[in-house]
Amino acid sequence: MLLLVAAVWPFSMQAKSYQVKSPSGRVSATVNLDKGATITVALDGHTLLKGANINLLLNDGQAALQGDRGVKAKRTKASHTIDAPFYRQRQFRFEANQLDLLAPTGFGLRVVASNEGVAYRFYTTRTGETVVKNESAQYQFGNNRRAWLSPSTNVKNPFQMAFQNIYHDTTLDTLSTVPSFLPATVDCGQAKVTLLESDAHAYPGMWVEADGKGSLNALFAPYPTRMDYHPWRRMTYVAETANYIATSKGARVYPWRIMQISEKDADMPTANMVYALAEPNRIGDTSWIKPGKVSWDWWSDWNLEGVDFRAGINTNTYLYYIDFAAKHKLEYIILDEGWYDSNKGDIMHPIADVDLPRLISYANKRHVGIILWTVFNVIDEQLEEACSHYAKMGVKGFKVDFLDRNDQTAFEMVDRLADACARHHLVLDLHGIYTPTGLNRTYPNVLNFESVFGMEEVKWGSLKNNHPLYDVTFPFIRMQSGSVDFTPGALRNGTRKDWLASYTKPMSQGTRCHQAAEYVVYDSPLTMLSDVPTSYEREPRFTSFLASLPTVFDKTTVIEGQMGSHLVTLRQKGDIYYIGGLTNWDERDVTINLNFLPAGQAFKATLLTDGINADRNANDHRFETRQVSAADSLTIHMASGGGFVVVIAPATR
């Protein structure tokens, strides 16, 4: 949502082309209404996206925009500071110029040009029912453009999947075999353009597929007309669909379509247009919302060692997790799948082995919150009852899983959950969900999203998935849309030669320090310590170091980075600075100039770096402390699949 000033409606203009430029004048968007609508995006006069055909196609066969006749245009400016709780920085400045074109059909097109890129959205002023049969978007980038696409993993029903896949490094003259979900990035030579969405409500999410001729064409999931249940987890799936994609009544806006422009790869992980264009906070007070770290059970398969009880989904195991979280001042534990009989879908009754009232009481006394796992449709079917019941018991939130679709009714369900949980002061961690579209601005109690090929994939994956490569690719693309629940923290770490998949004793690809760096490099206001507490207890210094890292920061800057190669991120919280670095399977040295520190002050730097033998034993790491100042620099070696973390605090601390 934009703060608009100096808005006026002039009479219809004679020209069929309208242009809007960014405040800097470097980014421009030109809309042509000759035969519908096209939009061209340029940087410094050089075309990045040429003549993209865009329109809404209505169920009556008409198009929302049908030419220039009778169109009214207005121009406005936006300039405001956005408060951003639980985002990668506490606040940031957003400035843009906006063009608004209203057609006699009762539909309009808004186009925004900021210094970061261009966005457009359709809207309607009509009062009756509007049925959108399809939305057309043909983004013409040109042949041989390099692109990073993440295809659906469900070939038979591509619109029903978990939104988790690696990025395929391809070119746009290669025909897509299945559609890809957003974000999608295209190298246009002068800059990279990333396609994103923002402020999406009651409307399906966009997919794209390459036509083999230099364009990415949009696709949308059709509107569901009948749902059915899987035989497991009581999960629903779309059984029948309509011949349209969306329906609504009255005036409304449709989602923003964003073309984020990045001249340098290092600018990509901190792009802000998705958050800036999302609807502002709907819930009011956010003081009750608590980000933090979680002692997580599922990834390590509840595999405690050396205890005198049977480890698993039971009260004694979770008491142990609570004690571990309390000792290290972790804010939460999660009771993941299994605390209720998921095949029955009975969220209101825990299994006999889990004494939930006892666990909540014990956790509250130890200042640890409990988050409960559930399935999207299961909680939605008893939403008020479940939220009221568990909030009164003292539960702090839900981890909701297996939505696995992004049609209109999926977006409506997510909004219902976010609203109900906010009213009952419950936080949300959303898994098996579509790529975020700024919902964390609208509902700040939504702390994190999955929609990432995260650590869980190493439990059953293969070396060809190349996690170290993915780990330094997705922050440049996926993180433009919002935070990621990547679930790092593995203490069993594998080199390229010795990594093995294991469900019960999973191992990360890459070094121990690669895992630690992900807590700094990735936006993740609610993040996991994914390994088992008894393993962390054997590594007290490393565990204390992880536990001390914040999950929200005041400022974030990428010091250097190249997509698919490496990434070094600087974050600040108060007067403490955190630097995290990641590399792919290539070892490398990086030099960090500390001139961001206040001049004339002494600081102490704590370095966690790959050990000298990390190339053959990925667990190997070392700690070191140094006295540093703004005049100094640090040169750090990262092993193959390696990483590092540096914490710099005033020497007087």
C-alpha positions in Angstrom: 0.0 0.0 0.0 1.3 3.4 -0.9 0.9 6.8 0.7 -0.2 8.9 -2.2 0.0 12.7 -2.6 -0.8 15.2 -5.4 -3.4 13.0 -7.0 -5.5 14.5 -9.8 -7.7 13.0 -12.5 -7.2 14.8 -15.9 -9.5 14.1 -18.9 -8.6 11.3 -21.3 -5.3 11.7 -23.0 -4.8 11.4 -26.7 -1.7 9.3 -26.6 -1.9 5.6 -26.3 1.4 5.4 -24.3 1.9 6.5 -20.7 5.2 6.5 -18.9 6.2 6.6 -15.3 9.7 6.9 -14.0 11.4 6.2 -10.6 12.4 9.1 -8.3 16.0 8.7 -9.6 14.8 8.8 -13.2 16.8 5.6 -14.0 13.9 3.1 -14.0 11.0 3.6 -16.3 7.8 1.8 -17.2 5.9 2.5 -20.4 2.3 1.3 -20.8 0.7 1.1 -24.2 -3.1 0.7 -24.5 -3.3 0.3 -28.3 -4.8 -3.2 -28.3 -5.3 -4.0 -24.7 -2.2 -3.4 -22.5 1.5 -3.9 -22.8 4.2 -2.7 -20.4 7.9 -2.1 -21.2 10.5 -1.8 -18.4 13.8 0.0 -18.9 16.9 0.9 -16.9 18.8 4.0 -18.1 16.9 3.8 -21.3 17.9 0.2 -22.0 15.0 -2.2 -22.3 14.9 -5.1 -19.8 11.4 -6.3 -20.4 9.8 -5.4 -23.8 6.2 -5.1 -24.5 4.8 -7.5 -21.9 1.2 -8.3 -22.8 -0.9 -8.0 -19.6 -4.7 -8.1 -19.0 -7.5 -9.6 -17.1 -9.8 -11.8 -19.2 -13.3 -11.9 -17.8 -15.8 -14.8 -17.8 -18.1 -13.0 -20.2 -15.3 -13.0 -22.8 -14.4 -9.3 -22.4 -11.0 -7.9 -21.4 -10.5 -5.6 -18.5 -8.5 -3.2 -20.6 -9.7 -2.8 -24.2 -7.8 0.1 -25.6 -7.1 3.8 -24.9 -10.6 5.2 -25.6 -12.1 6.9 -22.5 -9.1 6.1 -20.3 -8.5 8.5 -17.4 -4.9 8.9 -16.1 -3.5 10.3 -12.9 0.0 10.5 -11.5 0.9 10.4 -7.8 4.0 10.1 -5.6 4.8 8.0 -2.6 7.4 8.8 0.0 7.3 7.3 3.4 9.2 5.4 6.1 8.0 1.9 6.6 8.1 0.4 10.1 9.0 -3.3 9.7 8.8 -5.4 12.9 10.5 -8.8 12.6 11.8 -8.0 9.1 15.4 -7.8 8.1 15.6 -4.2 9.3 13.5 -2.2 11.7 12.5 0.3 9.2 13.3 1.5 5.7 12.5 4.3 3.3 10.3 3.7 0.2 9.8 6.2 -2.6 8.0 5.7 -5.9 6.0 7.4 -8.6 2.7 5.9 -9.6 0.6 6.0 -12.8 -3.1 5.1 -12.5 -5.1 4.3 -15.6 -8.9 3.9 -15.2 -10.8 2.4 -18.2 -14.6 2.8 -18.9 -15.0 -0.9 -18.3 -14.6 -0.2 -14.5 -11.2 -1.7 -14.4 -7.9 0.1 -13.9 -4.2 -0.5 -13.9 -1.7 1.0 -11.4 2.0 1.1 -12.2 4.6 1.9 -9.7 8.2 2.8 -10.5 10.7 2.9 -7.6 14.5 2.9 -7.7 14.4 -0.8 -7.1 12.1 -1.8 -9.9 8.6 -1.7 -11.4 5.3 -3.1 -10.2 1.8 -3.1 -11.6 -1.6 -4.3 -10.4 -5.2 -4.4 -11.8 -8.2 -3.2 -9.8 -11.9 -2.8 -10.3 -14.4 -0.2 -9.2 -17.4 -2.4 -10.2 -20.0 -3.2 -7.5 -21.3 -6.6 -8.8 -19.7 -10.0 -9.1 -16.5 -10.2 -11.1 -15.3 -13.5 -12.4 -11.8 -13.6 -13.8 -11.4 -16.4 -16.3 -7.7 -15.8 -16.7 -5.0 -13.2 -16.3 -2.6 -12.8 -19.2 1.0 -11.9 -18.7 3.6 -12.6 -21.3 7.0 -11.3 -20.1 9.2 -10.9 -23.2 12.8 -10.9 -22.1 14.4 -12.1 -25.3 16.1 -15.3 -26.5 19.1 -16.8 -24.8 18.4 -14.9 -21.5 19.8 -16.9 -18.6 17.1 -17.7 -16.1 16.7 -19.4 -12.7 13.4 -21.2 -12.4 12.0 -23.5 -9.7 9.6 -26.0 -11.4 6.7 -27.8 -9.8 7.7 -31.3 -8.5 4.2 -32.6 -9.4 4.1 -33.2 -13.1 0.6 -34.6 -13.1 -1.0 -31.8 -11.0 1.6 -29.1 -11.1 -0.5 -26.6 -9.1 -0.6 -28.9 -6.1 2.9 -29.2 -4.5 4.9 -28.0 -1.5 6.7 -25.1 -3.3 10.1 -26.7 -2.6 12.6 -27.3 -5.4 16.1 -26.3 -6.4 16.6 -23.7 -9.0 17.2 -24.8 -12.6 19.8 -22.6 -14.2 18.5 -22.5 -17.8 17.9 -20.1 -20.7 14.6 -18.8 -22.0 15.0 -20.4 -25.4 14.4 -23.7 -23.6 10.7 -24.7 -23.5 9.3 -25.4 -20.0 8.0 -28.9 -19.4 6.2 -27.9 -16.2 5.4 -24.5 -14.8 7.6 -22.9 -12.2 6.5 -21.0 -9.1 7.7 -17.5 -8.2 10.1 -15.9 -7.7 11.8 -16.3 -11.1 15.0 -14.4 -12.0 16.2 -13.5 -15.5 19.6 -12.1 -16.4 18.9 -9.2 -18.8 22.5 -8.2 -19.2 22.5 -4.8 -17.6 20.7 -6.1 -14.6 18.8 -9.1 -13.3 15.0 -8.9 -13.1 13.1 -11.0 -10.5 9.4 -11.6 -10.9 7.5 -11.4 -7.6 4.1 -10.9 -6.1 2.8 -8.7 -3.3 -0.4 -8.0 -1.4 -2.1 -11.2 -2.7 -5.5 -11.9 -1.1 -8.4 -13.9 -2.4 -6.7 -14.6 -5.7 -4.4 -17.3 -7.0 -0.7 -17.0 -7.1 1.3 -16.7 -10.4 3.3 -19.5 -12.1 5.4 -19.0 -15.2 6.6 -21.2 -18.0 9.1 -20.5 -20.7 7.7 -20.6 -24.3 11.1 -21.4 -25.8 11.0 -18.0 -27.6 12.4 -15.7 -25.0 9.2 -15.2 -22.9 7.9 -16.3 -19.5 4.2 -16.7 -19.7 1.9 -16.6 -16.6 -0.4 -19.4 -15.5 -2.8 -19.6 -12.5 -4.5 -22.4 -10.7 -8.2 -22.7 -11.5 -10.8 -22.0 -8.8 -11.5 -25.2 -6.7 -15.2 -26.3 -6.8 -14.8 -29.6 -4.8 -12.2 -30.7 -2.3 -11.5 -34.3 -1.1 -9.3 -35.9 1.6 -6.1 -37.8 1.3 -6.1 -41.0 3.3 -3.3 -39.7 5.4 -3.2 -36.6 7.8 -6.7 -35.8 6.7 -5.2 -33.4 4.2 -7.5 -32.0 1.5 -6.7 -31.7 -2.1 -8.4 -30.1 -5.1 -10.7 -32.7 -6.7 -12.6 -30.5 -9.2 -12.2 -27.0 -10.6 -14.1 -24.3 -12.4 -13.2 -22.9 -15.8 -12.1 -19.6 -14.2 -9.3 -18.6 -11.7 -11.0 -16.1 -9.4 -14.3 -14.7 -8.3 -15.2 -11.7 -6.1 -17.9 -9.2 -5.4 -17.6 -5.4 -5.4 -14.6 -3.1 -5.8 -11.2 -4.7 -5.2 -7.5 -4.6 -6.0 -5.6 -7.6 -7.4 -2.1 -8.6 -6.5 1.0 -6.5 -7.4 3.2 -8.0 -10.1 6.7 -7.0 -9.3 9.8 -6.8 -11.6 12.6 -6.2 -9.1 15.7 -4.8 -10.8 19.1 -5.6 -9.4 22.3 -4.3 -11.0 24.5 -6.2 -8.6 23.9 -9.6 -7.1 24.7 -8.3 -3.7 21.6 -6.1 -3.9 19.2 -9.0 -4.4 18.9 -10.5 -0.9 17.9 -7.2 0.7 15.3 -6.1 -2.0 12.3 -4.6 -0.3 9.5 -4.1 -2.9 7.4 -7.1 -1.8 7.3 -5.9 1.8 6.9 -2.2 0.8 3.9 -2.9 -1.5 2.0 -5.2 0.9 -1.0 -3.9 2.9 0.2 -2.4 6.2 -0.4 -4.0 9.6 -4.1 -5.1 10.1 -3.7 -6.3 13.7 -2.5 -3.2 15.6 -0.4 -3.9 18.6 2.6 -6.2 18.0 4.2 -6.0 21.4 3.0 -9.5 22.3 4.7 -11.1 19.3 7.9 -12.8 20.2 10.4 -13.9 17.5 13.2 -16.3 18.5 14.8 -19.7 18.3 13.2 -23.1 18.6 14.4 -26.5 19.9 12.9 -28.6 17.2 12.1 -32.3 17.4 11.2 -33.6 13.9 14.5 -33.2 11.9 16.5 -35.3 14.3 13.7 -37.8 14.7 13.4 -37.3 18.4 16.6 -39.2 18.6 17.9 -38.4 22.2 20.9 -40.4 23.4 22.0 -41.5 26.9 18.6 -40.8 28.6 16.8 -43.1 30.9 13.5 -43.1 29.1 12.2 -44.1 25.7 12.8 -41.1 23.4 10.0 -40.2 21.1 6.7 -38.4 20.9 6.0 -38.4 24.6 5.9 -36.3 27.7 9.4 -37.2 29.0 11.0 -36.3 25.7 9.4 -32.9 25.5 10.3 -32.2 29.2 13.9 -32.8 28.1 13.5 -30.4 25.1 12.0 -27.8 27.5 14.9 -28.1 29.9 17.4 -27.7 27.0 15.6 -24.7 25.6 15.4 -23.1 29.1 19.1 -23.7 29.8 20.1 -21.9 26.5 17.4 -19.2 26.7 15.7 -20.5 23.5 12.2 -19.0 23.2 10.3 -22.0 22.0 10.0 -25.7 21.5 7.8 -27.2 18.7 5.7 -30.3 19.1 5.8 -31.4 15.5 3.6 -34.1 13.8 2.5 -36.9 16.1 1.4 -35.0 19.2 -2.2 -35.7 18.0 -3.4 -38.4 15.7 -2.9 -36.7 12.4 -4.6 -39.4 10.4 -7.8 -38.7 12.3 -7.3 -34.9 12.1 -8.3 -34.5 15.7 -6.3 -31.5 16.8 -8.4 -31.0 20.0 -7.1 -34.2 21.6 -3.4 -35.0 22.1 -2.3 -38.6 22.1 -2.2 -40.5 25.4 1.6 -40.3 25.6 1.6 -36.5 25.5 0.4 -34.7 28.7 0.0 -31.3 27.1 -1.3 -29.4 30.1 1.7 -30.6 32.1 4.1 -29.6 29.4 2.6 -26.2 29.0 2.7 -25.5 32.7 6.3 -26.7 33.0 7.4 -24.7 29.9 5.7 -21.5 31.2 7.5 -21.8 34.5 10.8 -22.1 32.6 9.9 -19.2 30.3 9.7 -21.4 27.2 6.8 -21.2 24.7 5.2 -24.2 23.1 4.2 -24.1 19.4 2.0 -26.9 18.0 2.1 -28.4 14.6 -1.0 -29.0 12.6 -2.4 -29.3 9.0 -3.9 -26.2 7.3 -7.4 -27.6 6.6 -7.5 -29.4 9.9 -7.1 -26.3 12.0 -9.2 -24.3 9.5 -12.2 -26.6 10.0 -12.3 -25.8 13.7 -10.4 -22.5 13.7 -12.1 -20.5 16.5 -12.4 -23.5 18.8 -8.8 -24.5 18.4 -7.4 -21.0 18.7 -9.5 -20.1 21.7 -8.8 -23.5 23.5 -5.0 -23.6 23.0 -4.5 -19.9 23.6 -6.3 -20.2 27.0 -4.1 -23.3 27.8 -1.0 -21.2 27.2 0.2 -22.3 23.8 2.1 -19.6 22.0 1.4 -20.5 18.3 1.0 -23.0 15.5 3.3 -24.4 12.9 0.8 -25.1 10.1 1.7 -27.5 7.3 0.7 -29.1 4.0 -1.4 -26.4 2.2 0.4 -27.4 -1.0 -1.5 -25.2 -3.4 -1.9 -21.5 -4.2 -5.4 -21.1 -5.7 -7.8 -18.4 -4.5 -9.3 -20.5 -1.7 -5.8 -21.3 -0.4 -5.0 -17.6 0.0 -8.4 -17.1 1.7 -7.6 -19.9 4.1 -4.2 -18.4 5.0 -5.8 -15.0 5.7 -8.4 -16.6 8.0 -5.7 -18.4 10.0 -3.5 -15.3 10.3 -6.5 -13.2 11.4 -7.8 -15.7 14.0 -4.4 -16.4 15.4 -3.7 -12.7 15.7 -7.0 -12.2 17.6 -5.9 -14.9 20.1 -2.3 -13.7 20.3 -0.8 -16.8 18.6 2.2 -16.7 16.2 2.4 -18.7 13.0 5.1 -20.6 11.2 3.7 -21.6 7.7 5.0 -24.7 6.0 4.1 -26.5 2.8 2.9 -23.0 1.6 3.3 -20.8 -1.5 6.0 -18.2 -1.7 5.2 -15.3 0.7 3.7 -12.1 -0.8 4.1 -9.6 2.1 1.7 -11.3 4.5 4.2 -10.8 7.3 3.6 -7.0 6.9 -0.1 -7.3 6.9 -0.1 -9.9 9.8 3.1 -9.5 11.7 2.2 -12.6 13.8 3.1 -14.6 10.8 6.8 -15.0 11.7 8.1 -17.3 9.0 7.4 -19.2 5.8 8.9 -22.4 4.4 8.6 -22.4 0.5 12.3 -23.2 0.4 14.3 -26.3 -0.4 15.5 -26.4 3.2 17.4 -28.7 5.5 14.7 -31.3 5.7 15.5 -32.3 2.1 18.9 -33.7 3.1 17.2 -36.5 5.1 16.1 -38.2 1.9 17.9 -36.3 -0.8 20.9 -36.9 -2.9 24.3 -35.3 -3.6 23.1 -34.1 -7.0 20.7 -31.6 -5.3 23.9 -29.8 -4.3 22.8 -28.0 -1.2 25.9 -25.8 -0.8 25.1 -24.4 -4.3 21.4 -24.0 -3.5 22.3 -22.3 -0.1 24.1 -19.5 -2.0 21.5 -19.3 -4.7 18.1 -19.0 -3.1 19.0 -16.0 -0.8 19.4 -14.0 -4.0 16.0 -15.0 -5.4 13.6 -16.5 -2.8 14.6 -14.2 0.0 13.4 -11.2 -2.0 9.9 -12.3 -1.2 10.3 -12.7 2.5 11.8 -14.8 5.4 12.6 -18.5 5.2 12.2 -21.3 7.7 15.3 -23.2 6.4 15.8 -25.0 9.7 19.6 -25.0 10.1 21.7 -26.3 12.9 23.0 -29.8 11.9 25.8 -31.1 14.0 26.6 -34.1 11.7 28.2 -32.5 8.7 29.4 -34.0 5.5 32.0 -33.2 2.9 31.3 -33.8 -0.7 33.0 -37.2 -0.4 31.5 -38.5 2.7 27.9 -37.1 2.9 25.2 -39.7 3.2 21.4 -39.3 3.5 19.9 -40.6 6.7 16.3 -40.1 8.0 17.0 -40.9 11.7 20.5 -39.4 11.9 20.6 -36.7 9.2 23.7 -35.0 8.0 24.1 -31.6 6.4 26.0 -31.1 3.1 28.9 -28.7 4.0 30.7 -27.8 7.1 29.6 -27.0 10.7 30.4 -23.4 10.1 28.3 -23.4 7.0 25.4 -24.3 9.3 26.2 -21.6 11.8 26.4 -18.9 9.1 22.9 -19.6 7.9 21.6 -18.1 11.2 23.1 -14.8 10.1 22.8 -14.9 6.4 19.1 -16.0 6.1 16.1 -13.8 7.1 14.5 -16.0 9.7 12.8 -14.3 12.7 11.6 -17.7 14.0 14.4 -20.3 13.4 15.2 -23.8 14.5 18.0 -25.5 16.3 17.2 -28.6 14.3 19.5 -31.2 15.8 18.9 -33.2 18.9 19.5 -31.6 22.4 21.8 -34.4 23.5 24.1 -33.8 20.5 24.2 -30.0 21.2 25.1 -30.7 24.9 28.3 -32.5 23.7 29.2 -29.2 22.0 28.7 -26.6 24.7 30.6 -23.7 23.3 29.2 -24.1 19.8 25.7 -24.5 21.2 26.0 -21.4 23.4 27.3 -19.4 20.4 24.3 -20.4 18.3 21.9 -19.7 21.1 23.3 -16.2 21.5 22.6 -15.1 17.9 19.6 -12.9 17.4 16.9 -13.7 14.9 15.8 -10.0 14.2 18.1 -7.1 13.5 18.2 -3.4 13.2 20.0 -3.2 9.9 21.1 -5.7 7.2 23.7 -5.2 4.4 25.3 -7.6 2.0 29.0 -7.0 2.0 29.7 -9.1 -1.1 28.0 -11.9 -3.0 27.6 -13.6 -6.3 24.6 -15.8 -6.9 25.6 -19.5 -6.9 29.1 -18.7 -5.6 29.2 -17.1 -2.1 27.5 -14.6 0.1 28.7 -12.4 3.0 26.1 -10.6 5.1 26.5 -7.9 7.8 23.7 -7.4 10.4 23.6 -5.0 13.3 21.5 -5.2 16.5 22.2 -2.4 18.9 25.9 -1.9 19.2 26.8 -5.5 18.1 27.7 -6.5 14.6 27.1 -10.0 13.1 28.8 -11.2 9.9 27.9 -14.5 8.2 29.6 -16.0 5.2 28.7 -19.0 3.0 30.3 -20.6 0.0 29.4 -23.3 -2.4 31.6 -26.5 -2.8 34.5 -24.2 -3.8 36.8 -23.1 -1.0 37.6 -19.4 -1.0 39.1 -16.6 0.9 37.2 -13.4 1.7 38.5 -10.1 3.1 36.2 -8.0 5.1 36.9 -4.3 5.7 35.7 -3.3 9.1 35.2 0.4 8.2 31.5 0.1 9.1 32.5 0.2 12.7 32.4 3.5 14.6 35.8 5.2 14.3 38.0 5.6 17.3 36.4 2.7 19.3 37.9 -0.6 20.3 36.0 -3.8 19.6 36.4 -7.5 20.4 35.7 -9.9 17.5 34.7 -13.5 18.1 35.4 -15.6 15.0 33.8 -19.0 14.3 35.6 -20.4 11.2 36.2 -23.7 9.4 38.9 -25.7 11.1 42.1 -26.5 9.3 40.8 -30.1 8.6 37.3 -29.1 7.6 38.0 -30.1 4.0 38.0 -33.8 5.1 36.1 -33.5 8.4 33.2 -31.1 7.9 32.6 -31.0 11.7 36.0 -29.3 12.2 35.7 -25.7 13.4 37.6 -23.2 15.6 36.9 -20.2 17.8 39.2 -17.2 18.0 39.0 -13.7 19.6 40.7 -10.6 18.3 40.8 -6.9 19.2 39.7 -4.9 16.1 38.8 -1.4 15.1 37.4 0.4 12.1 40.9 0.6 10.6 41.2 -3.2 10.4 40.2 -5.9 8.0 39.6 -9.7 8.4 40.7 -12.3 5.9 38.8 -15.6 6.4 39.2 -18.9 4.6 36.1 -20.9 3.9 36.6 -24.7 3.2 34.6 -26.5 0.5 31.0 -26.1 1.5 32.1 -23.9 4.3 31.2 -20.7 6.1 31.9 -18.5 9.1 30.4 -16.2 11.7 32.0 -13.1 13.2 30.4 -11.3 16.2 31.9 -7.9 16.9 31.0 -6.2 20.2 32.4 -3.1 22.0 35.6 -4.1 23.9 34.0 -2.7 27.1 31.4 -5.4 27.1 
